[in-house]
């Protein structure tokens, strides 16, 4: 190579490689692919008072994160060596957290319920329903293969035949961005992974958030309560299972009811803010320009030093 790399960029699982950058006198950057609130929790947790954490865990009280809204117990999930942090968000989505960061860290068969809810709603749909993986915990509840009428065995008997005129079930991978960008899509029921949420926002698609694990509950809280881009699946049942009628109601709410129209308006505003963030002078454009300038200055320093 005529010129050596100037910077090393890793995600939060690759921080063990930061020492390599030191060996080659490179800048070090960590890219956080989730949102700013999760990063705030990660950053602040080691410095939190033990009583504060016990109060949150044992008494299930909100966790106070500097610069952020208190984090509900049900929404929490069970790097400081880098020269900079890249967070997969933009100012209009999480302005408070970003400002604070700059200034200063038995499984129910839900697929069956979702299938019944979609069938009851009589709405056109595309459903990416990946089968359970062999030897995975879900395999104890769901079986693989096709049943009668071409229905996958982890869906209700005859579901495919009854919904073939208005629905498409994709049993494996699907081009999510391409689907979300189609003008016919009116809503997106998602488990709330951050990349999926951003893809929905930049395509102007309102969401129904159904978080299951990891930071998805935190993401659902942000999408629903902070930025108004989603409604959230909830249940009052003791077993925590979301029923078919609740799913039917959620679909109606996001596509037809007044609350859904408000979310549709809000999602258009967020879509426009994403576009503004990327153009010259936008918040994301300016942030990446600063990174580029740091790299340029580092190259100049090395050249002069040579």
C-alpha positions as CSV (number, residue, x, y, z in Angstrom):
1,X,0.0,0.0,0.0
2,X,1.3,3.5,-0.9
3,X,-0.5,5.0,2.1
4,X,-1.3,3.3,5.3
5,X,-4.9,3.4,6.8
6,X,-5.5,6.5,8.9
7,X,-8.4,5.2,11.1
8,X,-9.8,1.9,12.4
9,X,-13.6,1.6,12.8
10,X,-15.1,-1.2,14.8
11,X,-18.5,-2.0,16.3
12,X,-19.1,-2.5,20.0
13,X,-18.1,-6.2,19.7
14,X,-14.8,-5.4,18.1
15,X,-13.2,-3.1,20.7
16,X,-10.6,-5.7,21.5
17,X,-9.0,-4.7,18.2
18,X,-8.4,-1.1,19.2
19,X,-5.0,-2.0,20.4
20,X,-4.0,-2.8,16.8
21,X,-4.7,0.8,15.9
22,X,-2.3,2.0,18.6
23,X,0.4,-0.2,17.1
24,X,0.0,1.4,13.7
25,X,-0.6,4.9,15.1
26,X,-4.1,5.0,13.7
27,X,-7.2,6.8,15.0
28,X,-9.8,4.6,16.7
29,X,-13.6,4.9,16.2
30,X,-16.4,2.8,17.6
31,X,-19.6,2.6,15.6
32,X,-22.7,2.0,17.8
33,X,-25.3,0.4,15.5
34,X,-28.1,0.9,17.9
35,X,-29.5,4.1,19.3
36,X,-28.1,6.9,21.5
37,X,-30.1,5.9,24.6
38,X,-28.6,2.4,24.7
39,X,-25.2,3.9,24.3
40,X,-25.9,6.3,27.2
41,X,-26.9,3.4,29.4
42,X,-23.7,1.5,28.4
43,X,-21.6,4.6,29.1
44,X,-23.1,5.5,32.4
45,X,-23.6,2.1,34.0
46,X,-20.0,1.6,35.2
47,X,-20.1,4.9,37.1
48,X,-23.6,4.6,38.6
49,X,-24.0,4.3,42.3
50,X,-24.7,0.7,43.3
51,X,-27.8,1.8,45.3
52,X,-29.2,3.4,42.1
53,X,-28.9,0.1,40.2
54,X,-30.3,-2.0,43.1
55,X,-33.2,0.5,43.3
56,X,-33.9,-0.1,39.6
57,X,-33.4,-3.9,39.6
58,X,-34.9,-4.9,42.9
59,X,-37.7,-2.4,43.2
60,X,-38.3,-2.1,39.5
61,X,-38.1,1.7,39.6
62,X,-37.1,3.9,36.6
63,X,-33.3,4.2,36.0
64,X,-32.0,7.7,35.8
65,X,-29.6,8.3,32.9
66,X,-27.9,11.7,32.7
67,X,-29.5,13.7,29.8
68,X,-32.2,11.1,29.1
69,X,-35.7,10.4,30.3
70,X,-35.8,7.9,33.2
71,X,-35.8,4.4,31.8
72,X,-38.6,2.1,32.8
73,X,-37.6,-1.2,34.3
74,X,-39.5,-3.2,31.7
75,X,-37.6,-1.5,28.9
76,X,-34.1,-2.1,30.1
77,X,-31.7,-4.7,28.8
78,X,-29.7,-7.0,30.9
79,X,-15.7,1.9,24.8
80,X,-14.4,4.4,26.5
81,X,-11.0,3.6,24.9
82,X,-11.9,4.9,21.5
83,X,-11.2,8.4,20.0
84,X,-14.7,8.8,18.8
85,X,-18.2,7.2,18.7
86,X,-20.5,6.8,15.8
87,X,-24.2,6.3,16.7
88,X,-26.8,5.1,14.2
89,X,-29.3,7.9,14.7
90,X,-29.7,11.6,14.0
91,X,-30.5,14.8,15.9
92,X,-34.2,15.0,15.3
93,X,-34.7,11.4,16.5
94,X,-32.8,11.6,19.8
95,X,-31.8,15.2,20.4
96,X,-31.7,15.0,24.2
97,X,-29.5,11.9,24.4
98,X,-27.1,13.1,21.7
99,X,-26.8,16.5,23.4
100,X,-25.9,14.8,26.7
101,X,-23.4,12.6,25.0
102,X,-21.7,15.5,23.3
103,X,-21.6,17.5,26.5
104,X,-20.0,14.9,28.6
105,X,-23.5,5.4,28.5
106,X,-42.0,-20.2,28.6
107,X,-42.3,-18.9,25.1
108,X,-45.8,-18.5,23.7
109,X,-46.6,-19.4,20.1
110,X,-46.8,-15.8,19.0
111,X,-46.8,-16.7,15.3
112,X,-50.2,-18.4,15.6
113,X,-51.7,-15.4,17.4
114,X,-50.4,-13.1,14.8
115,X,-51.8,-15.2,12.0
116,X,-55.2,-15.2,13.5
117,X,-55.0,-11.5,14.0
118,X,-54.1,-10.9,10.4
119,X,-56.9,-13.1,9.2
120,X,-59.5,-11.4,11.4
121,X,-58.4,-8.0,10.2
122,X,-59.0,-8.9,6.5
123,X,-56.2,-6.6,5.6
124,X,-53.7,-7.1,2.8
125,X,-50.3,-8.1,4.2
126,X,-46.7,-9.3,3.5
127,X,-45.5,-11.5,6.4
128,X,-41.9,-12.6,6.7
129,X,-42.4,-15.6,9.0
130,X,-39.0,-17.4,9.3
131,X,-39.4,-20.9,10.6
132,X,-37.9,-21.9,14.0
133,X,-34.3,-23.1,13.9
134,X,-33.7,-26.8,14.7
135,X,-32.4,-27.3,18.2
136,X,-33.5,-23.8,19.1
137,X,-35.8,-23.2,22.0
138,X,-38.7,-22.3,19.7
139,X,-38.5,-25.8,18.2
140,X,-40.1,-27.1,21.4
141,X,-43.3,-25.2,20.5
142,X,-43.3,-25.1,16.7
143,X,-42.9,-27.7,14.1
144,X,-41.3,-27.4,10.7
145,X,-42.5,-28.3,7.2
146,X,-45.8,-27.9,5.3
147,X,-49.2,-29.0,6.4
148,X,-52.3,-29.5,4.3
149,X,-53.3,-26.7,1.9
150,X,-49.7,-25.6,1.7
151,X,-49.8,-24.0,5.2
152,X,-46.5,-24.0,7.1
153,X,-46.8,-26.1,10.2
154,X,-46.0,-23.3,12.5
155,X,-49.1,-21.4,11.2
156,X,-52.8,-22.2,11.8
157,X,-54.2,-25.0,9.7
158,X,-55.4,-23.7,6.3
159,X,-54.2,-20.2,6.9
160,X,-52.4,-19.9,3.6
161,X,-55.5,-21.1,1.6
162,X,-57.8,-18.7,3.4
163,X,-55.6,-15.7,3.0
164,X,-54.0,-16.3,-0.4
165,X,-56.1,-13.6,-2.2
166,X,-54.8,-10.9,0.1
167,X,-51.7,-12.0,1.8
168,X,-48.1,-13.3,1.1
169,X,-46.2,-15.3,3.6
170,X,-42.4,-15.4,3.0
171,X,-40.9,-18.2,5.0
172,X,-37.3,-17.1,4.8
173,X,-35.3,-13.9,4.1
174,X,-37.1,-11.0,2.3
175,X,-35.8,-7.6,0.8
176,X,-37.1,-5.5,3.7
177,X,-36.0,-2.1,2.4
178,X,-37.5,-2.8,-1.0
179,X,-40.8,-3.8,0.6
180,X,-40.9,-0.8,3.0
181,X,-40.3,1.5,0.1
182,X,-43.3,0.3,-1.9
183,X,-46.1,2.8,-1.8
184,X,-48.7,0.2,-1.0
185,X,-47.2,-0.5,2.5
186,X,-49.3,1.3,5.1
187,X,-47.7,-0.1,8.3
188,X,-44.9,-2.3,9.6
189,X,-45.3,-4.7,12.5
190,X,-41.7,-5.1,13.8
191,X,-39.9,-6.5,16.8
192,X,-38.1,-3.2,17.0
193,X,-34.5,-3.8,15.9
194,X,-33.0,-0.3,15.5
195,X,-32.0,-0.8,11.9
196,X,-35.5,-2.0,11.0
197,X,-36.9,1.0,12.8
198,X,-34.7,3.5,10.9
199,X,-35.5,1.7,7.6
200,X,-39.2,2.2,8.3
201,X,-38.8,5.9,9.3
202,X,-36.8,6.8,6.2
203,X,-39.4,5.2,4.0
204,X,-42.2,6.9,5.9
205,X,-43.9,3.8,7.2
206,X,-45.7,3.9,10.6
207,X,-44.9,1.0,13.0
208,X,-46.4,-1.4,15.4
209,X,-43.7,-2.3,17.9
210,X,-43.7,-5.8,19.3
211,X,-40.4,-6.1,21.3
212,X,-39.2,-9.5,22.4
213,X,-35.7,-9.3,23.7
214,X,-32.3,-7.4,23.8
215,X,-32.7,-3.6,23.5
216,X,-36.0,-4.0,21.5
217,X,-38.1,-2.9,24.5
218,X,-36.0,0.3,24.9
219,X,-36.3,0.9,21.2
220,X,-40.1,0.5,21.4
221,X,-40.2,3.0,24.2
222,X,-38.3,5.5,22.1
223,X,-40.4,4.9,19.0
224,X,-43.7,5.1,20.9
225,X,-43.3,7.6,23.7
226,X,-40.4,9.8,22.6
227,X,-40.9,10.3,18.8
228,X,-44.4,9.2,18.1
229,X,-43.5,6.9,15.2
230,X,-45.2,3.8,16.5
231,X,-47.9,2.2,18.6
232,X,-46.8,-0.6,20.9
233,X,-48.3,-4.1,21.4
234,X,-49.5,-4.4,24.9
235,X,-51.5,-7.1,26.8
236,X,-53.3,-7.1,30.1
237,X,-53.4,-10.9,30.3
238,X,-51.5,-12.5,33.3
239,X,-49.6,-14.8,31.0
240,X,-48.3,-12.0,28.9
241,X,-49.6,-13.5,25.6
242,X,-50.9,-11.1,23.0
243,X,-54.2,-12.4,21.6
244,X,-55.6,-12.3,18.1
245,X,-58.1,-9.6,18.9
246,X,-55.4,-7.4,20.2
247,X,-53.4,-7.8,17.0
248,X,-56.5,-7.1,15.0
249,X,-57.1,-3.9,17.0
250,X,-53.5,-2.8,16.6
251,X,-53.6,-3.2,12.8
252,X,-56.8,-1.2,12.6
253,X,-55.4,1.5,14.9
254,X,-52.3,2.1,12.8
255,X,-54.1,2.0,9.4
256,X,-57.5,3.4,10.0
257,X,-58.1,5.1,13.4
258,X,-57.3,8.7,14.3
259,X,-54.2,7.7,16.3
260,X,-52.8,6.0,13.2
261,X,-53.3,9.2,11.1
262,X,-51.4,11.2,13.7
263,X,-48.5,8.7,13.5
264,X,-48.6,8.8,9.7
265,X,-48.2,12.6,9.9
266,X,-45.4,12.3,12.4
267,X,-43.6,9.6,10.4
268,X,-43.6,11.9,7.3
269,X,-42.0,14.6,9.4
270,X,-39.3,12.2,10.6
271,X,-38.7,11.0,7.0
272,X,-38.1,14.5,6.0
273,X,-35.8,15.1,8.9
274,X,-33.7,12.1,7.9
275,X,-33.3,13.5,4.4
276,X,-32.2,16.9,5.8
277,X,-29.7,15.1,8.1
278,X,-27.9,13.6,5.1
279,X,-27.7,16.6,2.8
280,X,-24.9,19.2,3.0
281,X,-25.3,21.2,6.2
282,X,-27.4,18.5,7.9
283,X,-26.6,17.1,11.3
284,X,-25.3,13.7,10.0
285,X,-23.5,15.3,7.1
286,X,-21.7,17.7,9.5
287,X,-20.8,14.9,12.0
288,X,-19.2,12.7,9.3
289,X,-17.4,15.8,7.9
290,X,-15.9,16.4,11.3
291,X,-14.7,12.8,11.3
292,X,-13.2,13.3,7.8
293,X,-11.5,16.5,9.0
294,X,-9.9,14.7,12.0
295,X,-8.6,12.0,9.6
296,X,-7.1,14.7,7.3
297,X,-5.4,16.4,10.2
298,X,-4.0,13.1,11.3
299,X,-2.6,12.5,7.9
300,X,-1.0,15.9,7.8
301,X,0.5,15.4,11.2
302,X,2.0,12.1,10.1
303,X,3.4,13.7,6.9
304,X,5.1,16.5,8.8
305,X,6.4,14.1,11.3
306,X,7.9,12.0,8.5
